[in-house]
């Protein structure tokens, strides 16, 4: 990863509820153990 400059998937998730980027995303893949990510509107 860091020595070889290899690209790795850190966190990938999905969100239900339309195209608005704000909301709660649920992790589906990646090496970060965080189960959800919340994006708030500005």
N, C-alpha and C positions, 0 to 999 in steps of 0.2 A: 504494500500500500504506500508507505511513505518513502521507502528506499527505492522502489522500482517505479514510482509514479503511476502505478496501476490504478484505474478507476474502479471504485467499489460503491455499491448501493448502500447508503447510510440509512435512509428512511424513505419508504414509499407507502402512500395511503390512499384511501378513497373517502369521498364525502357524499352523503345523500342529501337531496334537497335542492337541486337545481344548479344553475351556473354561477351563483354568487360565491365568490372565493372565501367569504367569511363563514365560519362554522367549525364544527368538530370533524376532524379527519381521523379515521381508524387505520392503524398500521396494518399493512398486508404483507410487507416484505422489508428486508433490511437488517442491519446488524445493531441498530440502536434499540434498546429494550423498551423505550417509551411507547406505551400502548396507544395513546391518542395525542393529537396536537390540535390546539384551538387557535384559529385565526380570527382576530377581531377586526371589525370595520373601522376605518379612520374617519 
